[in-house]
């Protein structure tokens, strides 16, 4: 049996990319011997490396809207690697250095979960409509220039790229760093059999929600503190809708505390990050629609899961979201950051969405993200490399 080492930031499944890597490891275990390498969160040296990198970013790049990573350090143990293939996943925040990737003497597959590998230091760009990346985009910033040049050398190796959305694949094909690489889109696997709609009243009762209210679901790791997820844009949009407070409340899933807070006469039920699939499914089943007000995304698994639970989705048309949300079919795609249009989308999904279309949408998504199908796609990709 061939051996594969999967490298990712965290073994504990928090955040979309780490959850995706964990799911991927699970299905690959059927055909390969899998070892997962992650950072040691207790390592003092690792913490020092992380803090040094953050200081460099603060001094030379400054405050940015989205995460930046340098990857000049490695925070995982690379000694005695015995494998047939190295599979890199999300490695931001000094998980694995660019230089160490360059030193690997084994075939490499790298699954991209955001834009970082194909840019200099940026995990997402402020301009989500941008179609490629070159050294000009570093704007002569010293650190960004150094990281760009280091990545250019790294991608001279035979690194095989898998992107988790077609949107990201298109971007990578026009990035000067990755355009000459072997690139293919394979969607992240989802346990589609675990995501279905439960009885709404039962779900509300289990979660101690008001059975007489309808709920709008917003999910983000970090809740409203996560700027990229656009909680402020969601609040701005919802304030434009009159009389919503009489019928609806909001669930904010993914923060660090449980509380109810009234924002402009609407009850916001803040709930802690929940990793249990059964409980997450109850939140989807309690809701009438789901919101994705993100400023930047590739292909969020949270939206896939909620569509499988037959919820319509209101989202800004960013990243690869249009690959799973079809405007006025299983949701509404609003113009980027236009909160007036976003508010129209919420109103549309409340009144005009068709339940039969949501069932059709579920069947489409179930096929797209089926684990067996995705395992076959990975097998074919891997066999061509080893």
N, C-alpha and C positions, 0 to 999 in steps of 0.2 A: 504493500500500500504506500503510495506516494505521501511524502511529508510536506506540510505547508505551515509556515509560521505566519500568523496574522498579527500585525502590529497596529495598535490603536491607543488612543489617549487613556481611556479608562475601561476597566473590566466591568465595573458596576454600570449598568445600563442607564445612564442619565444623559439627556441630550440626544437629539435625533441621530447624529453620526455614530455615536457609541452604541446606541440601540441597534442601528443598522448593522454594525460590525458584529455584534453579538448574534443577531439573527442569521447573518451570513455564515458565521462559524458553525452554528447549529446545523444548517442544511449541508454544509461542506463535509461535516463529520461522517455523513453517510458514505462518502467515497474516498476520504483522505484522512490521514492522521494529522490532527490539528493541534497546534500549540499557539496560545495567545500571549503576546508580550505587551505589557502596559507599564506605565510609570509606577514607581513605588511612592505613594503619597507621604509616607513617613520618613523618607530619606531627607536628611538635612542638607546634604550636598545638592540633591535635586531641587529643593526649595531655594537654595542659594542661586543655582543656575537660572531658575525661573525669575527670581527677583532682579538679578543682573540684567537679564533680557528686557524686563519691563522698564527698568531705569533707562536703558539705552533707547528704547522706543519713546519714552517720555521726553528725553532730551533731544533726540534727533528727528523724531517724527511728530511728536506732540499729540494733543488730544484729537481723536478721530471718532466718527460716528460708529464705525464698525471695528471689529477686532483686527489687530495686526499681530503677526508672528514673525520672528526672525529665524528660528531654528538653527542657531549657531552652536547649540548644545544638544546633548542627548541625555534623557533622563530614564532610559530603560537599560537593562543589562543585556548586552549583545555578545557576551562571551560564550564560546562553544556552541555557536549556531550550527546545527546539523539539520539541513532541510533540502528539499528539492526545489522549493519555490518560496519566495518571500512575498507576502501580500500586505501591502501598506494600506491603511485606511486613514482616518483623521488623525493627524500627528502635530497639530498646532501647539503653541505654547511650550516649545522646547521638548516635545516628546522624543523626536528623532532628528538629528542634525542633517543638513543637506550634504555635508562632507561624508557622513557615515553611509548615506544612501549611495553616494558615488563610489564608496569602497566595497560595497557588496559584490560578491563574486558568484551570486546565484541569480537565476531569472527572477524578474520583478514584475508583479502586477500591482498597480496602484489604483484603488477605487477612490475617485474624487467625490467628496460630499459638499464641497463649496468651491470657490474660485481660487483659493490660495495657491495651489500648485502651479496654476497657469498665470499668476500675477507675481509681483515682487513680494510684498509683505501683507497684502490685503486679502482677507477672507471673503469680503464682498466689496464691490465698488459702489460709491454713492450714485453713480449713473448706471442704473440697471439696464438701460437701453444700449449700453456700449457693447460692441460686437467682437472686440479683440483687445489685445494688449501688446505693447512694445516698450522698448527702453524709454521712449519719449514720455510714457505715462508715469515714469518715476519722477519726472519734473526736476531732474538733476539733484535729487536728494541723495546725500552721500551714502547713507545706510541702505536705502532702497536700490541704489545702483550696485552696491556690493552684493546684496542678496540676489538681485536679478542676474548678475554675472555668474554667481555661484550656481544658481539654478540652471543657467544656460549650459554650463559644464556638466552638471548632473544629468540633464536630459540628452546629452551626447551618448549616454549609456542606452542600452536597449530596455527602456522602461515601457511596459505595456499598460495603457490607460483604460479604465472603465469609468464612465461617467454615470451618475444616477439620474440624469435627465437628458433629453435631446437638446434642450436649451443650453446646458453646460457643455455638451459635446460640440455644438456649433461654436461656442465661445473658444473652446480649446483648439479647434481647428484654425482659428484666426489669431491665436496668441503666438508670438514669436518664440515662446519657450516650448510649446507643446505641438505646434502644427506639423512637425515631421514625425511624430510618434504614432504608434499603432493605437487607435482610439475606437472604442465601441461603447454604446449605451446599453447597460443592463440595469433594469430597475432593481431597487432594494427589495428583498423578499419580505412579504408580510404573511403572518399566519392568518390567512383570509378566513379560515374556518372558525377562528376565535372572535371574529368581529361581525356581529349581527345585532339586530334591534331587539331589545327586551321589552316587556310590557312597560309602558310609560309610568303608570301609577305605581307599579311595584318598584321601579327604579327610583322614583322620587321618594318613596317611603324609606327605602334602604339608605338613601343619602340625606335624609332629614330635610327634604325640600318641600316647599308649599305645593300641595297637590292641585290647588286652584289656580296656580300661576303657570304660564308658559316660560320657557327658558331659552336664552341665547347663550351659546357656549363659546368661550374664548380660551384657548389653551396655549401656553408658552412657558418654557423653562425660565423661571425667574419672574413670571407674571408680568405686571405692568412695569417692572424695573428693567425689562429687556427692551432697550430702545429699538433694536432691529425688528422686533415683533409688532411695533406700532400701536401699543395700547392707547397712546395719546390721540392717535388718528381715529381709533375706534370710538373713543369718548366724544371727540369732536363731531363725528358722524351721527352718533346716536342722539346727541343733543338737538339735531335738526329734525327729529321725528316727534311729532306731537302725540300726546295721549298714550305713549308707549308704556308709561308707568302703571297704567290701569290694568294691563293684561300681562306684561312681561317683567321678568327679572333677568339678571345676567349672572352667569357662573364664570369666574376667572380661575382657571385651573392651572397650577404650576408654580405658585408663589411659595413662601416659607411660613405662612400663617393661615389660620382659619378664622374668618370674621365676616360680618355683614356690615357694609358701609353704604350709605345713601349718597349717590352722586346725581345731582340734578333730579331729585325725586325718584330715581330708579334704584332699587336695591341691587347692589353688587355683592354676590356671595363669593368671597375669596376663599379658595380651598388650596391646601398644600399639594405640592407635587406628588402625584400618585403613580407608582410604577406597576401596581397590580392590574393585570389586564381585565379581570372581571369587574373591578371597581371602575376602571376607566370606561368600560363598556356601559356601565350604569349611567355615567355622566352623559355619554353620547345619546343613550336611550331616553334620558330625561329631557332632552333639548329638542326644540322645534327647528333650530338652524344653528349653524356653526360659522364663526367669524375667523378670517385670516387677514388681518390688517397689516401684514408684514411689509416693511420697506424693501426687503431683499430676501430671497429664498432660492433654493434650487428645486427640491421637490419634497415638501414636508410630509412625513409619514402620518402625522396627526390628522391631516386632511383626508388622506387615503382611508384611514380607520373610520373617520366619521361618515364618509360616503358609503362605506360598507355597512354602516348602521343606518343607512337611508336618511341621512340629514342633508339638506341643501347647504351649500357653502357660498358665502359672500367673501370675495377676496379681491385685492388689487392684482392687476394683470402684470405680475413680476415673475422673473425666473421661469421655471418650468411648470408653474401652476396651471397654465392653460392646457397642459397635457392631461390633466385629470379633472379640471373644472371646465365644463362647457357652458358658455353664457346662455342663460335662460333655459337650460336643460336640467342640469343638476345643481344650478346655482347662478351666480351673477359675477361677472368679471368687471370690476370698476376701473376707470382710468387711474393711472398711477397717482396715488396720493391725493386724489380728488375726493374730498370727504362728502361733497354734495352728491356725487355719483354713487359713493359708497352707501349713503343713506337711502338713495333710490333702490339700491340693490337689496338692502335689508327689507324695505317695504315690499319689493317684488317677491322675495322669497317667503314672506309672511302670507301674502295674499294669492299669488298667482302660480306658484310652483306646482307641478302635477306629480302626485304620488306615484303614478305609473312610470313616469320618467325617472324617478328616483330608484325604482326597482330595476329598470333597464340599466341605469348608471351603475348600480351595484354589481350587476352581472358583468358589465364591461370591465370594471375595476378588479373584480375577482379574477378574471382571466389575465389581465395585465400583470398582476403582482402575485400570481400563483407560485408557490415555492418550488413545486416540481418543474415547472416551466423555466424558472430562473436558474435552478440547479443545472438543468440541461444546458442552458446558455453559458453558464460558468464552466461546465465541463468541456464544452467545445472550445471555449477560449483558452482554457488551461492546457488542453491537449495539443493545441497548435504551438504552445510555448515550450512544454516539456515532453 
